[in-house]
Amino acid sequence: MNRLLITLLIAASCPALASAEYDADYYSRMDGKKREALKAAAKECVQSHKRLDYTDLPSYWQYSDVYPELVDGQKRWWEMYSDEIYLIRAGQSARSSFSANRMQREHSVPKSWWKRNNDVEYTPAYSDMWNLYPSDGSANMAKSNYPLGIVDRVNFDNGCTRVGLPEPGYGGGASAVFEPADEYKGDFARGFFYMATVYDDIAWAPQYDWMFTQAAYPTLQPWAYEMLLQWGRQDPVSQKEILRNDAVEKSQGNRNPFVDFPELAEYIWGTRTSEVFYVAEQGGAVTPPITGDPELTMPVNGETLDFGQTAVGGAMTTYLVLRGSNFTQPLSVRVGGADKDMFNLPVRTIPASSINITGEYLLAIEYAPTTLGTHTATLGIYDGGMETTVGVTLKGEGCAVPQLSRLQALPPADITDYAYTAQWMGAPEGETVDYYVVYRTRYLPDGVETDQFEASGTSLRIEGRNPSVMETYQVCSSRLGFLSEMSNTITIEASGVETLHAGGSLIIGRGEGGITIIADCEVEQLSVYDAAGRTVGEYTSLRHGDFIPLPAGIYVVTSPQLACPVKIII
């Protein structure tokens, strides 16, 4: 059975990836960190583990590195270096199978890279399962101690492992590189990220400094981590890795955080280095593969964003749409020019992931003029891996604070049981307004409800009227974000409402300077509103004969013990 068919069978039997399971506080040290501090915290979380015996590794691999299905009732080794079928046959131990199949224990990061005085066993990396995998013998020999890379001219190719001359920009100066199959590139990348995190204090042999550096951060050469990041994006965490992560933890007691958190490498080396890492926020969208040069397709260089008119002392916020892809670093945004102080940005950098993942970002820009007249500035958008800067002209006009007249609301027209038309006198001649605002208030049995509408003219059709409910409306004008004084109140009466109303056990009586409660039981709740819908009073535990004083005016009384609101004129 070839590798592709086996992969398809696994996909068919596992329609959704299983979730990784670890102690709630296992990664708590990583919370609130970013970049090199996050890398150091990740090391603290996972570096402590049991040191296994190198010779006995097949005994652990029989649980972590075998296919989930059986071949004729026998386990098959899952090695990532060839398409050969290696079985653990009936009656064989894992170690005897390894010997019979002539398989080898392969260091992903070659042990010669850290050799010191001809000793390679001084560090736990020598037998760390996150750096060792079962391997086909011939592929291991061909791979030698070459670094990972992209092969240009092939010397060895078994359909899974390629070894040969590296493409330009890969290999770090090595004469040859090892390129794994596409379906395993992410596996190897996450293993290297683990090694660069947990063993960042290893003194790498200077003749093998192709991928690593002698530093706690970034520990990997730029060409190396950029390639590994891309491999991780192209080959996301698989079910194989999730199950292996759990199995390795059972064997040696630690996990690979780059498997548990597919975006962790982006926070440390990649497109999210400006962002703070929180465990609870992981598990969402992941960074897509970089498929070309960084490109900002919107806005275009030289375009203008016009804010229109804004009153001096006021402010207007407009959103600029940024669209692009393949950003490798955060984008920087700055405002320059003579009137730069009139325009404000809430952020100075935009994480690359904010655009790469969704393809779009809304940048809020505030125009807050302090003087009259036209103001212009230039928004510069740069970095992100781009070689050029995109400039956008910002333009706005500062105007005097408007002086708005109080409007006159008019009686409604075309009243039906279900609708009416609110009307009002327009603003005086010569007074500019942007629009009118209509406030509709309904006095419902369970309280007062107010809705707000905008109108361009001097009337507005109001739908959804209930003939048994009284309602009012008021109007004001708006200009540059400022509102005029509220108009007079227009009342649309509810059908059949009287000034004395019985509601079963409760009667509201109008008296001199107030209302009287007439009830044969305690009134648990009662509310009084004025004609504008404002609450005048909230009352509880009222009894028969209680008097509520009120100044002259129109009021609406509501209570759960009234069938409908009561209108009272004092």
N, C-alpha and C positions, 0 to 999 in steps of 0.2 A: 504494500500500500504506500503510495508516494506521500510526500509531505503535504501537498495541497489538499489531497483527499482527506487526510487525517484532520487537517485544520477545519475543513468544511464539516466534518462529522462532529467535531467539538462545538462548532458554532451552532449546529442544529440541535445539539443536546443541551446547550447553554444559551438560550435566547437573550438573557440579560446577565451582565457581569455581577458577580456576587460582591457584596460590600465587605471591605476589610474590617476586621475587628481588633481593637487594641484597648488597653486600659484607658479610662477617661483622661487621666493626667499624664499619660505617657509622653505626649508632645507639648505639655503645657509651657515649657520653657521657651518655646518658639513664638508664642503669642506676643504681639506687639513689637516684633523685631523686623528688620529688613536688611538686605544685602549681606555684608560681612558679619554683622551681629547675628543675623538669622542663621547663617552657615555655622557660626560657632555654637549657637544654641542647639542646632540640629545634631551637632557632634556630641554635645553633652547628653542629649536624649538617647542616643543609640550606641555610643562607643563601648559601653560596658557589655561584654558578652563572654560566654564560655569559649575557651580556646579548645578546638577540636583536634584530634589526632589526624594528621595529613593522610596517613596510610589508610585510615578507616573511613575516609570521606564517602566511598560508595555505600557504606551502611546507612548513611544519612540521605544520600541522594536517592535511594530507592523509594523514599517518601516524597521528595521534593522535585525530582527530575525524571519522572516516568509519565508516559501518556496515560490519561484517565481510562482509556478503553484497553481491553486485553487483545492480544493477537494469538488465536488458538489457545486461549486460556492462560497465556503467559504475558508477563509485563514486558513492555518495550521501553528502553532507555530513551529519554527525550534529550538528545544532544543537539546543539545548535550549530554544529560545524559541518554536517554532511546530511545526505538523504539515506544513508545506510540504515538497515534495520538491525539493531542490536537487542537481543532478548535476554531476559533473566529466565532461564529455562527451569522447568520443574525440577526441584531438588537442588538447585544452585543457590548459593548465597550471593549477595550483591558483590562481594569482593571476588569470588570465584568467577562470576559472570564477567566482571571487568577483565580479569586475566584471560579468560577463554576468548573474549571478543577482541583482545589486544587494544582495549580502550585506554585512554590516558586522562590524568587529572590535569586540567588546563587552567592556568592562571590567566584571567582576562587582562589584568595589568601584569605584564611579565615580571617574574621574581628577580630577574637579572637587573631590573631597573633600580632595585633598592639593595643590591648586594653590597655587603660591607665586610672587608677582610675575608672574602670568599664565604661569607656566612649569609644565608637568606632566611634562616629560621628564627632570627632574633625578634621579629615583629609578628604579632598575631595575624597580619595580613597574609602570612604564608599559608594559613589553613582557613581563612575566613570564607565561608560559603558564598558571600556576596561578591567574591572575586574568583571563585573556582567553580567549574562546571565539568560534567563528563564530556569527553571529546573523542571523536574519531582520530586514530593515530596519525594517519597520513596528513590530514588537514592540520593537526597540531604541529607536525614537523614543518609543513610549508609555511604556516603562520609565523613560526619562530618567535622572536621577541620584537617583531615589528609593531609600530603604532597602528591605531585605527586610522582609516582614511578612505578616500575615493580612488579607486584604481583606474589608471589611464591605460597602461599597457600591461596585459595579463601574463603572468608567468605560471599561475596555478588557478584552476577553476574546476571545482567538483559539482557545480550547480548550487552550492550553498555558501562555500567559502571562496573568496577571490583574493589572490595575492599578486602584487605586481608594482610597477612604477606608479607613483602617485600623480594625480592631476595637479596642475599648478595651484599653489595655495594650501595644499594638504601635506601632511607628513612631518612638518616641522624640521625638514632637512634630512629625514631618513631616506635611504635608498629604495625602500619598498614599504608598502602599507598592507594591512589586512582589512578587507571590506566584507562584513557579514551580509547575509541575505537581508532583503528589505524588511521581512517580517520579524527579524530579530535585532534590527538596528536600535530600536528603542530600548530593548532589554539590556544591550551592552552599554548604551548611553547612561541608563539609570544606575548600572553597576559602577561605571567610571565616576559618576557624580558622588556615589556613596564613598568610593575610595578617596576622592579628592576632599571629602568632608571629614571622614573618620581618621584618615592617615595623612593629614596635611602637615604633620611634623616629621615625616620621613625624610631623610637626607637622600634625595634621588641621585643616582650615579650621574655625574656630569656628562658622560658620553651618551646617556640615554634621556636627555632632557627634552625630548621631542614634544611631549604633551603636558608635562608637569613643571611647575616652578617651585623654588624653595621659599614659599611664602604661605602664610595661613590663609591669605586671600589675594588673588582668586584661586591660587594653587594650580589652576589649569591655564595653559597658554591660550591667548585669545582665539587663534584659529581653531583650537581644539574644542573649547566650550561652545563656540558658535556652531561648529559642525554637530556636536552632541546635542545641542538644543534643537537643531533642525531635525535630527534623527528622532528625537523624542516627540516632536510635533507630528512627524510623518507616521510614526509607529506608536500609537498611544498605548497606555497600560492595557495588557491583555488579561484574560482569565487565567492563563498560565502563570503570569507574574503574581497575580493576587493570591492564588493558591500556594505558589512557592513562597511568598512572603510569610504566610501563616506557618508553613512547614519549617522554614528556616528558623523562625522564632522558637518553635518547639525544640529544635535541635541545638541551637547555640544561644538562644535567649535574646536576640535583638531583631529589629525590623529594618527594612530599607525605606526611609521616609520619602524617597523620590518615587516609590511605587504607591505608597499610601496617598501622596499628594502630587498628582501629575504636574501641577503648576509650580511646585516648589523651586525647581531649577530656574524657572523664569524670574522668580523673586530674587534669587541669588546672583544669577549671571545674565539673565535675559531681558525680556521686554517689560518686566514688572519690578525692576530694581528700585524704582522710586516709590513703590507701594509698600505698606505695612502688612505683614502676614498675620492672619488670625485663623486658627484651626476651624472655628465655627463657620467661616465664610468659604471654606473650600468645598469642592464638589460641583461647582457650576461650569460655565462654558470654559473651554480651554483654548489656548493660543493656537491659531491655525498655522500650517507650514508657511514659511516665507518663500514665496514663489517668484520673486523678482526684486528689483530695486525699490526702496521706499518711495512711495508716490502719494502726493496730496492732490486729489482730483477736484476738490471743492473746499474753499473758494479758489478762484483763479487769481493769479498775480495781477494787481492793478484794479480790481473791481472795487466798488464803493458800497458801503453800508450806510444808508441814510436814516437817521433817527427822527427826522422831522422836527416839529416844534416841542419844546419843553419849557415850562416856566422856571425862571431863575429861582433857585432854592428848592426846586423839586427834582425828581429823578425819573428816568425811564430806562427799563431794561429790555434789551433786544437780544435774541439768540442768533449766533452765527453758526451755520451748519458746516462742520468739517467732515469731509469724506476722504478716505484713503485706505492704504493697505501696505503690508510688508515693513512696517516701522520696526526698527531694531532698538531704538532708544526712545525715551520720553520726548515729546514735542515741547518746545519752549514758545511762549507767547509774551510779547512785550508791546507797550504802547509808547510811541515817540512822536515828536513834532511839537510845534508851538503851543498847541492847546491840549497836550497830553493829560494835564491835570483835570480836564473836564470828563475824561473817560476812565472808568475803573474796571479792573478785571478781578474776579474772585480767586483766580488761580494763576500761577506763573508757569506751571508745567502740566502737561496732559500725559498720563501713562500711555505707553505704546499699546498696551493691551486694551485700553478703552476704545481705541479705533480698530485695531486688528481683529478683535473678536466680533464686533457688530458691524464694522465698516463705517460707523458714523458716530459723531460726538457733537453735542450742542454746547457751544461756548457762550456763557452769559457775559454780556458787556453792558455796563451801566453808563448812561449819559447824565451827568449832574452839573448843568451849567451854573456858574457863579456870576457871570456877567451877561449883558444883552449882546445879541449879534450872532453871527455865524461862526461856528468853531469846527476846525478840522484837525485830525491827527492820523497817524499811520499805525496800524496793527501789524507787527511782524510775526510770522510763524516760521520757525526754523528748528534745527536739530532733528531728532527722530531717525537719524541716519541719512537724511537728505543732504545734498551738496549745495542746495540753493535755499533762498529765503523767499517766502510768499508774503507780499505786502497788500493789505486791504486798507483803503481810505475810509476813515470814520468821519461822518459829517452830521452836524446837528445845529439847530438854531435856538438860542436862548431868548425867551420872551418874558415880558412883564407878567407878574401875577395877575390873572384876570379878575375883574370886578363884575360879578354876576348879580343880576336882579332877581328878586323873589318872584316866582311865577304865580299866575292865577289859575287854579284848577277849576274846570267847568263841570256842570252836571253831566252824567253819562247820557249817551244816545243809544238807540236801538236795543233797549233792555228786553231780554227774554228770560225764561226760567233758567237758562243754561249759559248765557253770555251777555255781555254789554260792551260798549265802546267808551273807554275813558277819554276825556278831552281836556285840553288846557290852552291857555293863551301862550303863543310863542314868545321868545325873547324879544325885547324892544329892538326896533330898527337900529342897525349899526352895531349891535352886540353879537359877537361871534360865539357860537357854542358848537361843541363837537357832536353832542347827542343829548337826549333827554332821558332821565331815569324815573321810572314809575314804580312806586312802592304800593303793593296791594296787600291789605291786611284782612284776614278772615277770622271771625270770632266763633270758634268751634266749641262744642261741648267740653272737650278735654284740653282747651287752651287756645291761645292766639297763634296764628300762623301767618308770617309775612313773606311774600315773594318779591323779587326785584327783576324788572325788565328794562331793556334799553329800546329807545325808539328814535327814529331819525326825524319824524314829523311831529305834529301836534295832536295826534290821536293814536290809540292802540286798542285793538280788539282783545278783550279779556275773555278767555274761554274757561269752562269748568265751573260755572257758578252753581251754587246750591240755593234754591229759592227759600229754603228754611233757615239759611245762615246769613246774618248781617255781615257786610264787608265794607271797607273804606279804601280810598286811594289818595295818594299825594304825589306830587311831581316836583322835580328839581332839574336844573340844567348842569351839564358837565363841560368843562373846558380845561385841557392840559392837565387832567387829573384832579382838578378842583371842582367842588360842587357848590351850587347856589344854596341859599336858605330854602328850607322845605316850604312848599306851597300850603295853602289852606287844605282842609280835609273834606273830601266828598264822601257821603255815606249812601250806600245802597241798602235800603231796609230789607229785613227778612219778612216774608209773608206772615201775617197774623201775630206779630210780636206786640205785646201790650206792656203798659207800665206797671201792671200788677200781674204777676204770673204764678200760677200754682203748678207745682211739680210733684204730685203725689203727696208726700209728707212735708214738703217745703214750699213756703210762699214768700216771695220778696215783696215787701210793701214800701212804697215811697213815702217818706216823712219829711218834716221840716228840717232841711240841712243834712239829710242823709237817708239811709235805708234801714228798715226794721225786719228782723228775722221772725217769721211766723212758722213754727214747726212743732210737730208732735213727738220729735225725737232729736237727739244730738246731731248737729250738722258737722260732719267730720272735716270737710274741706270746702272752701269757698274762695273765689278769686274775683277781684274787681279791676277792670281796665278802663282807661279813658278812651276818647274817640280816636286818638292816634295809635291805639294798640299798646300803649305803655301800661305796665302793671302799676296799679295804684295801691293794692294791698292784697296779701295772702292771709287767710284766716283759717284757724282750726278750732275744733271743739266749741262751736257756737251753739247757743240754746235759744229756745223760744223767748222773744222779747228783747234779745240783744240788739243794740243800735250801733250802726257804723256811720260816723259823721263823714260827710263829703261836701266839698265846696260846690258852687253852682257849675253845672256842666252836664255833658252826656256821658253815661257810663254803661258798660256791659258787665253783667254778673254771670259767672259760670260756676257750676257745682255738679259733681256726679249725681246729686239728688234732684237736679233739674233736667227736664226732658230736652231743653234747648237753652241757649243763652238768653238772658233777660236784659232788654234795653231799658234804662232808667234815666229820666231827665230830672235833674235836681234844680 
